[in-house]
Amino acid sequence: MNQDIGNLYSSKDTKTKLSITYNKIRSQTKLLAERLTLEGQCVQISQRCWNIDQQNLLTEKNMETSEAKTFLDDVIKGFSLAQKQLSPKYFYDEFGAKIFERICTTPEYYPTRTETMILKNNVAEIARKIGPKATLIEYGSGALEKIKIILEALEKPSALVPVDISKEQLKVAAKKIKTEFPHLNVLPISGDFTKPVKLPKALLNAEKQVAFFPGSTIGNFEKEGAIDFLKSVKATVGENGLMLIGVDLQKDRDTILKAYND
């Protein structure tokens, strides 16, 4: 019997059949291994995507928690002072921003129309000072009405970075100005401009950066806060940067009350 088995395995036909069977098994094994590897990679990709989604959710949740804590800290700090106060930045949600736009059109609120007139009367000189291919960064950009006066006079402005705490107003205003200036790179940043502004990577090597801070909003800061803010702006625009700032002159009490006592 053993001899018969030996003869069976030594026959040419049997060797050929075994070889074919072996090659089929090896081929199928290779395909199975490749399939398992591919499925394993798909699982890994799915796991990574899930991890990214979870990280994004955690980031959003952490941001909301952080914003709530900041607000609470500001309330406690402001209401603990002898002269109670709360940062004006908390006025400017979507509804508050719309109210302020209406206030700016009232006869009593002189800052907007006065500053607009000053800009129009001096825009040629401002444009010469800024020069071509500039990147403008407007702090507390609002409806972006004043910056348009400057953009129309500039030679080939490179980009506009409007920074505002009101997300909805910023979105609408940025879309509108992009329509009016189609060749302008508009990169809105939603956030608290009293904190250091991190510019998009595309602007890190900009030739000239110009900060625009109209509306006499600098008057909302206490002395130390104003100094810190201006230092932050300088760090953003760099040593060769410029800043155009609107500052109100001293007014009599009645004028101020009519303008700001809403």
C-alpha positions as CSV (number, residue, x, y, z in Angstrom):
1,M,0.0,0.0,0.0
2,N,2.8,2.4,0.9
3,Q,4.3,1.6,-2.5
4,D,1.1,2.5,-4.2
5,I,0.9,5.8,-2.4
6,G,4.5,6.5,-3.4
7,N,3.7,5.7,-7.0
8,L,0.7,8.0,-6.8
9,Y,2.7,11.0,-5.7
10,S,5.5,10.3,-8.1
11,S,3.2,10.2,-11.2
12,K,3.5,13.2,-13.5
13,D,-0.3,13.9,-13.7
14,T,-0.6,13.9,-9.9
15,K,2.3,16.3,-9.5
16,T,0.7,18.7,-12.0
17,K,-2.7,18.5,-10.2
18,L,-1.1,19.2,-6.8
19,S,0.9,22.1,-8.3
20,I,-2.3,23.6,-9.7
21,T,-4.1,23.1,-6.4
22,Y,-1.3,24.7,-4.5
23,N,-1.1,27.7,-6.8
24,K,-4.9,28.2,-6.4
25,I,-4.7,28.0,-2.6
26,R,-1.8,30.4,-2.6
27,S,-3.6,32.8,-4.9
28,Q,-6.8,32.7,-2.8
29,T,-4.8,33.1,0.4
30,K,-3.1,36.2,-1.1
31,L,-6.4,37.7,-2.2
32,L,-7.9,37.0,1.3
33,A,-4.9,38.6,2.9
34,E,-5.2,41.7,0.7
35,R,-9.0,41.9,1.4
36,L,-8.4,41.6,5.1
37,T,-5.7,44.3,4.9
38,L,-8.0,46.6,3.0
39,E,-10.9,46.0,5.4
40,G,-8.5,46.7,8.2
41,Q,-7.5,50.0,6.7
42,C,-11.2,50.9,6.2
43,V,-11.8,50.2,9.8
44,Q,-8.8,52.3,10.8
45,I,-10.0,55.2,8.5
46,S,-13.6,54.9,10.0
47,Q,-12.1,55.0,13.5
48,R,-10.0,58.0,12.7
49,C,-13.0,59.8,11.2
50,W,-15.0,59.0,14.3
51,N,-12.2,60.2,16.5
52,I,-12.0,63.5,14.5
53,D,-15.8,64.0,14.9
54,Q,-15.5,63.4,18.6
55,Q,-12.6,65.8,18.9
56,N,-14.6,68.5,17.0
57,L,-17.6,68.0,19.3
58,L,-15.4,68.2,22.3
59,T,-13.7,71.4,20.9
60,E,-17.1,73.0,20.3
61,K,-18.3,72.0,23.8
62,N,-15.1,73.3,25.4
63,M,-15.4,76.6,23.5
64,E,-19.0,77.0,24.7
65,T,-17.9,76.2,28.3
66,S,-14.9,78.6,28.0
67,E,-17.1,81.4,26.7
68,A,-19.7,80.9,29.5
69,K,-16.9,80.9,32.1
70,T,-15.4,84.1,30.6
71,F,-18.8,85.8,30.7
72,L,-19.3,84.7,34.3
73,D,-15.9,86.0,35.3
74,D,-16.5,89.3,33.5
75,V,-19.9,89.7,35.3
76,I,-18.4,89.0,38.7
77,K,-15.5,91.2,38.1
78,G,-17.5,94.1,36.7
79,F,-20.3,94.0,39.3
80,S,-17.7,93.8,42.2
81,L,-16.5,97.3,41.3
82,A,-17.7,100.4,43.1
83,Q,-18.8,101.7,39.7
84,K,-20.7,98.6,38.3
85,Q,-19.8,97.8,34.6
86,L,-20.1,95.1,32.0
87,S,-18.0,94.9,28.8
88,P,-19.9,96.4,25.8
89,K,-18.9,93.4,23.7
90,Y,-21.9,91.5,25.3
91,F,-24.3,93.9,23.6
92,Y,-23.5,92.7,20.1
93,D,-25.3,89.5,19.5
94,E,-27.3,89.4,16.2
95,F,-30.2,91.4,17.7
96,G,-27.9,93.9,19.5
97,A,-25.9,94.5,16.3
98,K,-29.1,95.4,14.4
99,I,-30.1,97.8,17.1
100,F,-26.7,99.5,17.0
101,E,-27.0,99.9,13.2
102,R,-30.3,101.8,13.8
103,I,-28.7,103.9,16.5
104,C,-25.9,105.0,14.1
105,T,-28.5,106.6,11.8
106,T,-30.2,108.7,14.6
107,P,-29.5,112.5,14.6
108,E,-28.2,112.3,18.2
109,Y,-25.5,109.8,17.4
110,Y,-22.9,112.1,15.8
111,P,-19.8,109.7,15.8
112,T,-20.8,107.7,12.7
113,R,-21.6,110.6,10.3
114,T,-18.8,112.7,11.6
115,E,-16.2,110.0,11.1
116,T,-17.6,109.1,7.7
117,M,-17.2,112.7,6.6
118,I,-13.6,112.8,7.9
119,L,-12.8,109.6,6.0
120,K,-14.3,110.9,2.7
121,N,-12.5,114.3,3.0
122,N,-9.1,112.6,3.7
123,V,-9.3,109.3,1.9
124,A,-6.8,110.3,-0.9
125,E,-4.1,111.1,1.6
126,I,-4.9,107.9,3.6
127,A,-4.7,105.8,0.5
128,R,-1.3,107.3,-0.4
129,K,0.0,106.6,3.1
130,I,-1.2,102.9,3.0
131,G,0.1,102.2,-0.5
132,P,-0.7,99.3,-2.8
133,K,-1.3,95.7,-2.1
134,A,-2.2,96.2,1.6
135,T,-4.0,93.8,3.9
136,L,-6.6,95.6,6.0
137,I,-7.7,94.3,9.4
138,E,-10.8,96.0,10.8
139,Y,-11.4,95.5,14.6
140,G,-15.1,95.6,15.5
141,S,-16.0,95.6,11.8
142,G,-19.8,95.8,12.2
143,A,-21.6,96.4,8.8
144,L,-18.3,97.3,7.1
145,E,-19.5,100.6,5.8
146,K,-16.5,102.8,6.6
147,I,-13.9,100.4,5.3
148,K,-15.5,100.6,1.9
149,I,-14.6,104.3,1.6
150,I,-10.9,103.3,2.0
151,L,-11.1,100.2,-0.2
152,E,-12.5,102.2,-3.1
153,A,-9.5,104.6,-2.9
154,L,-6.7,102.0,-2.5
155,E,-4.5,100.6,-5.2
156,K,-5.0,96.9,-5.6
157,P,-5.8,96.0,-1.9
158,S,-4.7,92.5,-1.2
159,A,-7.1,91.3,1.5
160,L,-9.6,92.4,4.1
161,V,-9.9,90.7,7.5
162,P,-13.0,91.9,9.3
163,V,-13.0,90.9,13.0
164,D,-16.3,91.1,15.0
165,I,-18.0,89.4,17.9
166,S,-21.4,89.3,16.1
167,K,-21.2,86.1,13.9
168,E,-24.4,86.7,11.9
169,Q,-23.7,90.3,11.1
170,L,-20.1,89.5,10.2
171,K,-21.3,86.7,7.8
172,V,-23.8,89.0,6.0
173,A,-21.4,92.0,5.8
174,A,-18.5,89.9,4.5
175,K,-20.6,88.3,1.8
176,K,-21.9,91.8,0.7
177,I,-18.4,93.4,0.5
178,K,-17.1,90.4,-1.4
179,T,-19.8,91.0,-4.0
180,E,-18.9,94.7,-4.2
181,F,-15.1,93.9,-4.4
182,P,-14.9,90.6,-6.2
183,H,-11.1,90.6,-6.6
184,L,-10.6,91.2,-2.8
185,N,-9.7,88.3,-0.6
186,V,-12.2,88.6,2.3
187,L,-11.3,86.5,5.4
188,P,-13.7,87.2,8.3
189,I,-12.8,86.3,11.8
190,S,-15.5,85.9,14.4
191,G,-14.3,86.5,17.9
192,D,-13.5,89.0,20.7
193,F,-11.1,91.5,19.1
194,T,-9.9,92.7,22.5
195,K,-8.0,89.5,22.6
196,P,-4.9,88.9,20.3
197,V,-6.1,88.2,16.7
198,K,-4.5,85.2,15.0
199,L,-4.4,85.9,11.2
200,P,-5.0,83.2,8.6
201,K,-1.8,81.5,7.4
202,A,-2.3,82.9,3.9
203,L,-1.7,86.4,5.4
204,L,1.4,85.7,7.5
205,N,3.8,87.0,4.8
206,A,1.6,89.9,3.7
207,E,3.7,92.9,2.5
208,K,1.8,95.5,4.5
209,Q,-0.8,95.1,7.2
210,V,-3.0,98.0,8.3
211,A,-5.2,97.9,11.3
212,F,-8.5,99.9,11.1
213,F,-10.2,100.8,14.4
214,P,-12.9,103.4,13.8
215,G,-15.9,104.6,15.9
216,S,-13.9,105.9,18.9
217,T,-14.3,102.4,20.3
218,I,-11.0,102.8,22.0
219,G,-13.0,104.9,24.5
220,N,-14.6,101.7,25.8
221,F,-11.4,100.6,27.3
222,E,-9.9,101.6,30.7
223,K,-6.3,103.0,30.4
224,E,-4.5,99.7,31.0
225,G,-6.9,97.8,28.7
226,A,-6.3,100.3,25.9
227,I,-2.6,99.9,26.3
228,D,-2.8,96.1,26.2
229,F,-5.1,96.3,23.1
230,L,-2.8,98.6,21.2
231,K,0.2,96.3,22.0
232,S,-1.8,93.4,20.7
233,V,-2.6,95.2,17.4
234,K,1.1,96.1,17.0
235,A,2.0,92.4,17.5
236,T,-0.5,91.5,14.8
237,V,0.4,94.1,12.1
238,G,4.2,93.9,12.8
239,E,6.9,96.5,12.9
240,N,6.1,97.7,9.3
241,G,2.4,97.8,9.9
242,L,0.1,100.8,10.2
243,M,-2.9,101.7,12.3
244,L,-5.8,104.0,11.4
245,I,-7.8,104.8,14.5
246,G,-10.8,107.0,15.1
247,V,-10.8,108.9,18.4
248,D,-13.5,111.3,19.6
249,L,-12.7,114.7,21.0
250,Q,-14.0,115.9,24.4
251,K,-17.6,116.9,24.2
252,D,-20.0,118.6,26.6
253,R,-22.2,116.5,28.8
254,D,-25.5,117.0,27.0
255,T,-24.0,116.0,23.6
256,I,-22.6,112.8,25.1
257,L,-25.9,111.9,26.9
258,K,-28.0,112.4,23.8
259,A,-25.7,110.2,21.8
260,Y,-25.1,107.4,24.3
261,N,-28.0,107.4,26.8
262,D,-30.3,104.9,25.0
